[in-house]
Amino acid sequence: MRATAVIARRLIAQATGPSAVTIWTWLVTAPIALTVMAGLQYVTGGLGAGVAVAAVEHVAVGLLLIALWLLLLVVPPSARAATVFAAFAVIGVLRPLLFLGAGQLLHIPVTAGNLGGRILINTVTTIVMFSLIAVAVQLVRDHTGVYRRLRAAREASARDAERAAARVRELRHSAVDAVLEQLEDATRNAAIRGIPPGEAASLLRGLAEEVVRPASHRIYDEEFDDAGDGLPPDDTTDLQPVRRREWIASVFGAMRAAPPVALAVLFAVLVLPFGVWQYGVLFVLPPLVCGFAVLAGGNAVMVPLVRSAPPVLRLFVVLVGYALVGVLLSATSELVIRLLGGDPRLVWFEAATYWVVAFAVAFVASLTARVRRDQSELEAAVQSNIRAAAATRSALERERAALARLLHSGVQSELIAAALALGSGSGQDASAELRDVVGKVRAELSAPRDEPEAAERIAALVESWGSAIPLRSSIGDVWDRLREPGRAEAVVDAISEGLANAVRHGDGTPVTLEVSPVPPNGVSVLVVSGGALASARPGIGLLQLAERGEVALRESAGRVELAVAIP
């Protein structure tokens, strides 16, 4: 029940949101103006006259939609949904009247027929179709926006990881290769021709002061100054737009069938006013029940057919399959109506109308699923890239600090100690001692570094996310508590999951991260971002975090909060 309420609220928000009135509202409903539901059968003068009357009527509907769009600019948010649905109903009421007015304007004979029934039919049709179109357009916009924003974050983190990796290579070259090269160049000639111990001592002392010491200070003072150059997801200035062919392939290649029963119920609601108007309440019940059974069965068959079709053929299967179901529906309705002694001459409009409605519902269902799938896949890619970037940053900082300490305290001391030993020694040639010293230095500089501590990992993670999204972070005195490996790993995962959720659910506004101690020895992670939850169900990441602490994901006043308390 709760899930159904969430879905209903989401659909209402999409139907009455920024896409409630667009050019697509007018374009997609143009064919409806040419159906018997609009009153085409009441026009005298053939198909040309009917098309002319329908065209003028639809232009008038377009003007009403423009008026509604202007009205929604000043309507307060609290009254927007009611205003949209009321306006849709008003347009539905006016359509038959506009149809009659268009006939008078063009001097084409148009009869009113059962005007009350026609108004009811057009009201239901308009509300349903306008709402479906608005939901579909909003889903297209949401999918494009999510795809673009998350792709931007992924590309930014990937670029950041590449830069960090390049800096690690550059650092190792400047700290290891360059120092070793200078040491070997300076000692090679001496080792070849031979060198007295006193000169060897002076040489080593000079190398310590003029090569190793400056290198250690340069590495220690060096900062990773190109961090943060990553493109934030909300900055679309230099983003390449999503290519139409790429988008079409991703959406239509993942088409799925519409929910069978929901589609059957929706179409029954759509055609019921027309059936009651045309045949009466009691007469319409048998064809309505038989038609519903045909739709439910045909829709159920469509589900495995579409699922098993190759991606390149799914759109074709959807279009052809629902066209056949529509034909079967009209054939069944005609048969039942003839058996009851009625006139079935208008029932074949059901085939075309059902085909349009079924495709619209299937498209909305497919795009909704595609948005969720893309969010999950791209979020996982973002997390992967961010963690890779954080690991590389951590490696860089660890390498930089370790090499600076090694050069200053290790290599420099090694050279000075060797110089002192040679200066106090005797003999004619110290070339062998020089080679030994260079060999020890090479071994020290080539040795692997220790794994990073929790502080380094978290700092690198926050820095990496800061290059991909606008991020404000606050980290309290939690470092002693993160000495426990399991707790540290859980905190790193909570930060990663929270910031990934902020990208997934966010609206591009700045994200806040707070890491603070909680009694007695726990750590709290709080991530707050603008936006709305895309789903009420927690993902795998949150479920895994819940196994290691208390997790609360909530939405309030346009903000999404993820709070994780790790004991």
C-alpha positions as CSV (number, residue, x, y, z in Angstrom):
1,M,0.0,0.0,0.0
2,R,2.8,2.4,0.9
3,A,4.6,1.6,-2.3
4,T,1.5,2.3,-4.3
5,A,1.0,5.6,-2.6
6,V,4.6,6.6,-3.4
7,I,4.1,5.6,-7.0
8,A,0.9,7.6,-7.2
9,R,2.5,10.7,-5.7
10,R,5.4,10.4,-8.1
11,L,3.1,10.2,-11.1
12,I,1.1,13.1,-10.0
13,A,4.2,15.2,-9.4
14,Q,5.5,14.2,-12.9
15,A,2.1,14.9,-14.6
16,T,1.8,18.4,-13.0
17,G,5.4,19.4,-12.8
18,P,7.5,21.5,-15.2
19,S,6.4,19.2,-18.1
20,A,2.7,19.5,-17.5
21,V,2.4,21.7,-20.7
22,T,4.9,21.4,-23.5
23,I,4.8,21.4,-27.3
24,W,4.5,17.6,-27.1
25,T,1.2,17.9,-25.3
26,W,-0.2,19.5,-28.4
27,L,1.7,17.5,-31.1
28,V,1.0,14.0,-29.7
29,T,-2.7,14.7,-29.2
30,A,-3.2,15.9,-32.8
31,P,-4.3,12.5,-34.1
32,I,-7.0,12.4,-31.4
33,A,-8.7,15.4,-33.1
34,L,-9.2,13.1,-36.1
35,T,-11.0,10.3,-34.3
36,V,-14.7,9.6,-33.6
37,M,-13.9,10.5,-30.0
38,A,-13.5,14.1,-31.1
39,G,-16.7,14.0,-33.2
40,L,-15.3,13.5,-36.7
41,Q,-18.4,11.4,-37.6
42,Y,-20.6,14.5,-37.2
43,V,-18.9,16.5,-39.9
44,T,-20.6,16.7,-43.3
45,G,-18.5,17.0,-46.4
46,G,-16.1,14.0,-46.4
47,L,-12.6,13.5,-45.0
48,G,-11.2,16.9,-46.2
49,A,-13.9,18.8,-44.4
50,G,-13.4,16.7,-41.2
51,V,-9.6,17.3,-41.2
52,A,-10.1,21.1,-41.7
53,V,-12.6,21.3,-38.8
54,A,-10.3,19.1,-36.6
55,A,-7.2,21.3,-37.5
56,V,-8.9,24.5,-36.5
57,E,-10.2,22.9,-33.3
58,H,-6.7,21.7,-32.4
59,V,-5.2,25.1,-33.0
60,A,-7.7,26.5,-30.5
61,V,-6.6,23.8,-28.1
62,G,-3.0,24.9,-28.6
63,L,-4.0,28.5,-27.6
64,L,-5.6,27.1,-24.5
65,L,-2.4,25.2,-23.6
66,I,-0.4,28.4,-24.1
67,A,-2.8,30.2,-21.7
68,L,-2.4,27.3,-19.2
69,W,1.4,27.5,-19.5
70,L,1.3,31.3,-18.7
71,L,-1.1,30.7,-15.8
72,L,1.2,28.1,-14.3
73,L,4.0,30.7,-14.1
74,V,2.1,32.6,-11.4
75,V,0.3,29.7,-9.7
76,P,1.8,28.9,-6.2
77,P,3.3,25.4,-5.9
78,S,0.7,24.3,-3.4
79,A,-2.1,24.8,-6.0
80,R,-0.2,23.7,-9.1
81,A,-1.5,20.1,-9.2
82,A,-5.1,21.0,-8.7
83,T,-4.8,23.8,-11.3
84,V,-3.2,21.5,-13.9
85,F,-5.9,18.8,-13.6
86,A,-8.7,21.3,-13.5
87,A,-7.3,23.0,-16.6
88,F,-7.0,19.6,-18.4
89,A,-10.7,19.0,-17.5
90,V,-11.7,22.4,-18.8
91,I,-9.9,21.8,-22.1
92,G,-11.7,18.4,-22.4
93,V,-15.0,20.1,-21.8
94,L,-14.3,22.8,-24.4
95,R,-13.0,20.5,-27.1
96,P,-16.5,19.5,-28.5
97,L,-17.6,23.1,-28.3
98,L,-14.5,24.2,-30.1
99,F,-15.2,21.5,-32.7
100,L,-18.7,23.0,-33.3
101,G,-17.3,26.5,-33.4
102,A,-14.6,25.5,-36.0
103,G,-17.4,24.1,-38.2
104,Q,-19.3,27.4,-38.1
105,L,-16.1,29.4,-38.7
106,L,-15.3,27.3,-41.8
107,H,-19.0,27.2,-42.9
108,I,-18.8,23.4,-42.8
109,P,-22.0,21.6,-41.5
110,V,-21.3,20.0,-38.1
111,T,-24.0,18.5,-35.9
112,A,-23.8,18.5,-32.1
113,G,-24.9,14.9,-31.5
114,N,-25.1,13.9,-27.9
115,L,-23.1,16.9,-26.6
116,G,-23.1,15.8,-23.0
117,G,-21.7,12.4,-23.8
118,R,-19.1,13.9,-26.1
119,I,-18.0,16.3,-23.4
120,L,-17.6,13.4,-20.9
121,I,-15.6,11.4,-23.5
122,N,-13.3,14.3,-24.3
123,T,-12.8,15.2,-20.6
124,V,-11.7,11.7,-19.7
125,T,-9.5,11.4,-22.8
126,T,-7.9,14.8,-22.4
127,I,-7.0,14.3,-18.7
128,V,-5.6,10.8,-19.3
129,M,-3.6,11.6,-22.5
130,F,-2.3,15.0,-21.3
131,S,-1.2,13.4,-18.0
132,L,0.5,10.5,-19.8
133,I,2.3,12.9,-22.2
134,A,3.5,15.0,-19.3
135,V,4.8,12.0,-17.4
136,A,6.6,10.7,-20.5
137,V,8.2,14.1,-21.2
138,Q,9.3,14.6,-17.6
139,L,10.8,11.1,-17.6
140,V,12.8,11.9,-20.8
141,R,14.1,15.1,-19.2
142,D,14.9,13.3,-15.9
143,H,16.7,10.5,-17.8
144,T,18.7,12.9,-19.9
145,G,19.6,15.1,-16.9
146,V,20.6,12.2,-14.7
147,Y,22.6,10.6,-17.6
148,R,24.4,13.9,-18.3
149,R,25.0,14.8,-14.7
150,L,26.3,11.4,-13.6
151,R,28.3,11.1,-16.7
152,A,29.9,14.4,-16.0
153,A,30.8,13.3,-12.4
154,R,32.2,10.0,-13.8
155,E,34.3,11.8,-16.4
156,A,35.6,14.3,-13.9
157,S,36.6,11.6,-11.4
158,A,38.2,9.6,-14.2
159,R,40.2,12.7,-15.3
160,D,41.2,13.4,-11.7
161,A,42.4,9.8,-11.3
162,E,44.4,10.1,-14.5
163,R,46.0,13.3,-13.3
164,A,46.8,11.8,-9.9
165,A,48.3,8.7,-11.5
166,A,50.5,11.0,-13.7
167,R,51.6,12.9,-10.6
168,V,52.5,9.7,-8.8
169,R,54.7,8.7,-11.8
170,E,56.1,12.2,-11.9
171,L,56.8,12.2,-8.2
172,R,58.5,8.8,-8.3
173,H,60.6,10.0,-11.2
174,S,61.7,13.2,-9.5
175,A,62.2,11.6,-6.1
176,V,63.7,8.3,-7.1
177,D,64.9,8.2,-10.7
178,A,66.3,11.8,-10.7
179,V,68.1,11.5,-7.4
180,L,69.5,8.1,-8.3
181,E,70.6,9.4,-11.7
182,Q,72.5,12.3,-10.0
183,L,74.1,10.0,-7.4
184,E,75.2,7.5,-10.1
185,D,76.5,10.2,-12.4
186,A,78.5,11.8,-9.6
187,T,80.0,8.5,-8.4
188,R,80.4,6.6,-11.7
189,N,83.5,8.4,-12.9
190,A,85.0,8.3,-9.4
191,A,84.3,4.5,-9.2
192,I,86.0,4.0,-12.6
193,R,89.2,6.0,-12.0
194,G,89.4,5.4,-8.3
195,I,88.9,8.0,-5.6
196,P,90.7,8.5,-2.2
197,P,88.5,8.2,0.9
198,G,88.7,11.9,1.7
199,E,87.5,12.9,-1.7
200,A,84.8,10.3,-1.5
201,A,83.6,11.6,1.8
202,S,83.5,15.2,0.4
203,L,81.6,13.9,-2.6
204,L,79.0,12.1,-0.5
205,R,78.6,15.1,1.8
206,G,78.1,17.3,-1.2
207,L,75.5,15.0,-2.7
208,A,73.6,14.9,0.6
209,E,73.6,18.7,0.9
210,E,73.2,19.7,-2.8
211,V,71.0,16.9,-4.2
212,V,69.2,14.9,-1.6
213,R,68.3,17.6,0.9
214,P,66.8,20.0,-1.8
215,A,64.9,17.1,-3.3
216,S,63.4,16.2,0.1
217,H,62.3,19.8,0.8
218,R,60.9,20.2,-2.7
219,I,58.8,17.0,-2.4
220,Y,57.7,17.8,1.2
221,D,56.5,21.3,0.2
222,E,54.9,20.2,-3.0
223,E,51.1,20.1,-3.1
224,F,48.6,18.3,-5.3
225,D,47.5,21.7,-6.7
226,D,45.4,20.4,-9.6
227,A,42.9,18.7,-7.3
228,G,39.4,20.1,-7.8
229,D,39.8,20.7,-11.5
230,G,37.2,18.0,-12.1
231,L,34.0,19.3,-13.7
232,P,31.1,19.5,-11.2
233,P,28.0,17.7,-12.4
234,D,25.8,20.8,-12.3
235,D,28.2,22.8,-14.6
236,T,27.0,21.9,-18.1
237,T,28.9,24.7,-19.9
238,D,31.4,22.4,-21.6
239,L,29.4,19.2,-21.5
240,Q,28.7,17.4,-24.7
241,P,24.9,16.9,-25.1
242,V,23.6,13.4,-25.0
243,R,23.5,12.3,-28.7
244,R,20.0,11.5,-29.9
245,R,21.0,8.2,-31.5
246,E,22.7,7.1,-28.3
247,W,19.7,8.1,-26.2
248,I,17.2,6.4,-28.6
249,A,19.3,3.2,-28.6
250,S,19.5,3.1,-24.8
251,V,15.8,3.7,-24.3
252,F,14.1,1.7,-27.1
253,G,16.7,-1.1,-26.8
254,A,15.5,-1.6,-23.2
255,M,11.7,-1.3,-24.0
256,R,9.4,-3.5,-21.9
257,A,5.8,-4.3,-22.0
258,A,3.2,-2.2,-20.1
259,P,1.8,-3.6,-16.9
260,P,-0.9,-5.9,-18.2
261,V,-3.8,-5.2,-15.8
262,A,-3.0,-1.5,-15.3
263,L,-3.1,-0.9,-19.0
264,A,-6.4,-2.8,-19.4
265,V,-8.0,-0.9,-16.6
266,L,-6.7,2.5,-18.0
267,F,-8.1,1.7,-21.5
268,A,-11.4,0.5,-20.1
269,V,-11.8,3.8,-18.2
270,L,-11.0,5.7,-21.4
271,V,-13.6,4.0,-23.6
272,L,-16.3,3.5,-21.0
273,P,-17.8,7.0,-21.5
274,F,-17.9,6.5,-25.2
275,G,-19.5,3.0,-24.8
276,V,-22.1,4.3,-22.4
277,W,-22.9,7.3,-24.7
278,Q,-23.1,5.1,-27.8
279,Y,-25.0,2.0,-26.5
280,G,-26.2,2.6,-22.9
281,V,-25.0,1.3,-19.5
282,L,-26.5,-2.2,-19.7
283,F,-25.8,-2.9,-23.3
284,V,-22.1,-1.9,-23.0
285,L,-21.3,-4.3,-20.1
286,P,-20.9,-7.5,-22.1
287,P,-18.6,-6.0,-24.7
288,L,-16.7,-4.2,-21.9
289,V,-16.1,-7.4,-19.9
290,C,-15.1,-9.4,-23.0
291,G,-12.9,-6.6,-24.2
292,F,-11.2,-6.4,-20.8
293,A,-10.5,-10.1,-20.9
294,V,-9.0,-9.8,-24.3
295,L,-6.8,-6.9,-23.2
296,A,-5.6,-8.6,-20.0
297,G,-4.7,-11.8,-21.9
298,G,-3.1,-10.0,-24.8
299,N,-1.1,-7.7,-22.5
300,A,0.1,-10.7,-20.4
301,V,1.3,-12.4,-23.6
302,M,3.2,-9.2,-24.5
303,V,5.4,-9.3,-21.4
304,P,7.4,-12.4,-22.2
305,L,7.4,-11.6,-26.0
306,V,9.0,-8.2,-25.4
307,R,11.4,-9.5,-22.7
308,S,12.7,-12.2,-25.0
309,A,13.1,-10.0,-28.1
310,P,16.6,-8.8,-29.0
311,P,17.2,-5.1,-28.1
312,V,17.2,-4.0,-31.7
313,L,13.7,-5.6,-32.3
314,R,12.0,-4.6,-29.0
315,L,10.4,-1.4,-30.3
316,F,9.1,-3.3,-33.4
317,V,7.7,-6.1,-31.2
318,V,6.0,-3.5,-28.9
319,L,4.4,-1.6,-31.8
320,V,3.3,-4.7,-33.8
321,G,2.2,-6.6,-30.7
322,Y,-0.1,-3.9,-29.3
323,A,-1.4,-3.2,-32.8
324,L,-2.5,-6.9,-33.0
325,V,-4.0,-6.7,-29.5
326,G,-6.0,-3.6,-30.6
327,V,-7.3,-5.4,-33.7
328,L,-8.3,-8.4,-31.6
329,L,-10.1,-6.0,-29.2
330,S,-12.1,-4.3,-31.9
331,A,-12.9,-7.7,-33.6
332,T,-14.2,-9.0,-30.2
333,S,-16.2,-5.9,-29.6
334,E,-17.8,-6.0,-33.0
335,L,-18.7,-9.7,-32.6
336,V,-20.3,-9.2,-29.2
337,I,-22.2,-6.0,-30.2
338,R,-23.5,-7.8,-33.4
339,L,-24.7,-10.8,-31.2
340,L,-26.5,-8.3,-29.0
341,G,-28.2,-6.7,-32.0
342,G,-26.3,-3.4,-31.9
343,D,-24.5,-1.4,-34.5
344,P,-20.7,-1.9,-34.3
345,R,-19.7,0.6,-37.0
346,L,-17.7,2.8,-34.6
347,V,-15.9,0.1,-32.6
348,W,-12.8,0.0,-34.9
349,F,-11.6,3.3,-33.5
350,E,-10.6,1.2,-30.5
351,A,-7.8,-0.5,-32.4
352,A,-6.0,2.8,-33.3
353,T,-6.7,4.4,-29.9
354,Y,-5.5,1.3,-28.0
355,W,-2.3,1.2,-30.0
356,V,-1.5,4.8,-29.1
357,V,-2.4,4.4,-25.4
358,A,-0.6,1.1,-25.0
359,F,2.6,2.4,-26.6
360,A,2.5,5.5,-24.4
361,V,2.0,3.4,-21.2
362,A,4.8,1.0,-22.3
363,F,7.1,3.9,-23.0
364,V,6.5,5.4,-19.6
365,A,7.0,2.1,-17.9
366,S,10.2,1.4,-19.9
367,L,11.6,4.9,-19.3
368,T,10.9,4.7,-15.6
369,A,12.7,1.4,-15.3
370,R,15.5,2.8,-17.5
371,V,16.0,5.8,-15.3
372,R,16.3,3.6,-12.2
373,R,18.7,1.3,-14.0
374,D,20.9,4.1,-15.4
375,Q,21.0,5.7,-12.0
376,S,22.2,2.5,-10.4
377,E,24.7,1.7,-13.1
378,L,26.1,5.2,-13.4
379,E,26.2,5.6,-9.6
380,A,28.2,2.4,-9.3
381,A,30.6,3.7,-12.0
382,V,30.9,7.0,-10.2
383,Q,31.6,5.3,-6.9
384,S,34.2,3.0,-8.6
385,N,36.0,6.0,-10.2
386,I,35.8,8.1,-7.1
387,R,37.3,5.3,-5.0
388,A,40.0,4.8,-7.6
389,A,40.8,8.5,-7.6
390,A,40.8,8.5,-3.8
391,A,43.1,5.6,-3.7
392,T,45.5,7.2,-6.2
393,R,45.4,10.5,-4.3
394,S,46.1,8.6,-1.1
395,A,49.0,6.8,-2.8
396,L,50.4,10.1,-4.0
397,E,50.2,11.7,-0.5
398,R,51.6,8.6,1.1
399,E,54.4,8.4,-1.5
400,R,55.2,12.1,-1.2
401,A,55.4,12.1,2.6
402,A,57.3,8.8,2.7
403,L,59.8,9.8,0.1
404,A,60.3,13.2,1.7
405,R,61.0,11.5,5.0
406,L,63.1,8.8,3.4
407,L,65.3,11.3,1.5
408,H,65.7,13.7,4.4
409,S,66.1,11.2,7.3
410,G,67.1,8.1,5.4
411,V,69.2,8.8,2.3
412,Q,70.7,12.0,3.5
413,S,71.7,10.4,6.8
414,E,73.0,7.4,4.9
415,L,75.2,9.6,2.8
416,I,76.5,11.7,5.7
417,A,77.1,8.6,7.8
418,A,79.1,7.0,4.9
419,A,81.0,10.3,4.4
420,L,82.0,10.3,8.0
421,A,83.1,6.7,7.9
422,L,85.2,7.3,4.8
423,G,86.6,10.5,6.2
424,S,87.9,8.7,9.2
425,G,89.1,5.6,7.3
426,S,92.3,4.8,5.5
427,G,93.2,3.3,2.1
428,Q,93.9,4.5,-1.4
429,D,90.6,3.8,-3.2
430,A,87.0,4.2,-1.9
431,S,85.2,3.4,-5.2
432,A,83.8,0.1,-3.8
433,E,82.4,1.9,-0.8
434,L,80.8,4.4,-3.1
435,R,79.1,1.6,-5.1
436,D,77.8,0.1,-1.9
437,V,76.4,3.3,-0.7
438,V,74.5,3.9,-4.0
439,G,73.2,0.4,-3.9
440,K,71.8,0.8,-0.4
441,V,70.2,4.1,-1.4
442,R,68.6,2.5,-4.5
443,A,67.2,-0.3,-2.3
444,E,65.8,2.2,0.1
445,L,64.1,4.3,-2.5
446,S,62.7,1.3,-4.4
447,A,61.1,-0.3,-1.3
448,P,57.3,-0.4,-1.1
449,R,55.4,2.1,1.1
450,D,53.1,1.2,4.0
451,E,49.3,1.1,3.5
452,P,47.6,4.4,4.2
453,E,45.9,5.1,7.5
454,A,42.1,5.9,7.8
455,A,42.8,9.7,8.0
456,E,44.6,9.6,4.7
457,R,41.9,7.5,3.0
458,I,39.1,9.7,4.2
459,A,40.9,12.9,3.3
460,A,41.7,11.6,-0.2
461,L,38.1,10.4,-0.6
462,V,36.6,13.7,0.4
463,E,39.1,15.5,-1.9
464,S,38.2,13.3,-4.8
465,W,34.5,13.8,-4.4
466,G,35.1,17.5,-4.0
467,S,36.5,17.5,-7.5
468,A,33.3,16.0,-8.9
469,I,30.5,17.8,-7.0
470,P,30.2,21.0,-4.9
471,L,31.0,19.7,-1.5
472,R,31.2,21.2,2.0
473,S,32.8,18.8,4.5
474,S,33.3,18.9,8.3
475,I,35.3,16.1,10.0
476,G,35.4,16.1,13.8
477,D,37.9,14.4,16.2
478,V,37.3,10.8,15.1
479,W,40.8,9.7,14.1
480,D,41.5,7.7,17.3
481,R,38.2,5.8,16.8
482,L,39.1,4.9,13.3
483,R,42.2,3.0,14.4
484,E,39.8,0.0,14.5
485,P,39.9,-1.3,10.9
486,G,36.3,-2.5,10.7
487,R,35.0,0.8,11.9
488,A,37.3,2.7,9.5
489,E,36.1,0.6,6.6
490,A,32.5,1.2,7.5
491,V,33.0,5.0,7.7
492,V,34.7,5.0,4.3
493,D,31.8,3.0,2.8
494,A,29.2,5.3,4.5
495,I,30.9,8.4,3.0
496,S,31.1,6.8,-0.4
497,E,27.5,5.7,-0.4
498,G,26.2,9.0,1.0
499,L,28.0,11.1,-1.6
500,A,27.0,8.7,-4.4
501,N,23.3,9.0,-3.2
502,A,23.7,12.8,-3.2
503,V,24.7,12.7,-6.9
504,R,21.9,10.2,-7.7
505,H,19.1,12.1,-5.9
506,G,20.6,15.6,-5.9
507,D,19.7,18.6,-7.9
508,G,23.2,20.0,-8.4
509,T,23.2,22.2,-5.3
510,P,26.1,22.0,-2.8
511,V,26.3,18.8,-0.7
512,T,27.2,18.8,3.0
513,L,29.2,16.0,4.7
514,E,29.6,15.8,8.5
515,V,31.7,13.1,10.2
516,S,31.5,13.4,14.0
517,P,32.0,11.2,17.1
518,V,29.1,9.6,18.9
519,P,29.2,8.0,22.3
520,P,30.6,5.8,23.4
521,N,33.1,5.0,20.7
522,G,31.1,5.4,17.5
523,V,31.3,7.6,14.4
524,S,28.4,9.4,12.7
525,V,28.3,10.2,9.0
526,L,25.6,12.7,7.8
527,V,25.2,13.6,4.1
528,V,22.7,16.3,3.2
529,S,21.8,17.3,-0.4
530,G,19.1,19.0,-2.4
531,G,16.7,17.0,-4.4
532,A,14.2,14.1,-4.0
533,L,14.4,10.4,-3.4
534,A,13.9,8.5,-6.7
535,S,12.8,5.4,-4.8
536,A,11.4,4.5,-1.4
537,R,13.3,1.2,-1.4
538,P,16.9,1.2,-0.1
539,G,19.6,0.0,-2.5
540,I,22.2,-2.7,-1.9
541,G,24.7,-0.2,-0.5
542,L,22.4,1.0,2.2
543,L,21.4,-2.5,3.1
544,Q,25.0,-3.5,3.5
545,L,25.6,-0.4,5.7
546,A,22.6,-1.3,7.8
547,E,24.4,-4.5,8.7
548,R,27.2,-2.5,10.3
549,G,25.3,0.4,11.9
550,E,22.1,2.4,12.0
551,V,21.0,3.9,8.7
552,A,18.3,6.5,8.1
553,L,17.5,7.9,4.7
554,R,14.8,10.6,4.7
555,E,13.5,13.4,2.5
556,S,12.2,16.7,3.9
557,A,11.5,20.1,2.4
558,G,13.4,19.4,-0.8
559,R,16.4,18.0,1.0
560,V,17.6,14.4,1.2
561,E,19.5,13.3,4.3
562,L,21.5,10.1,4.9
563,A,22.5,9.5,8.5
564,V,24.7,6.5,9.4
565,A,25.7,5.8,13.0
566,I,28.5,3.2,13.2
567,P,29.1,1.9,16.8
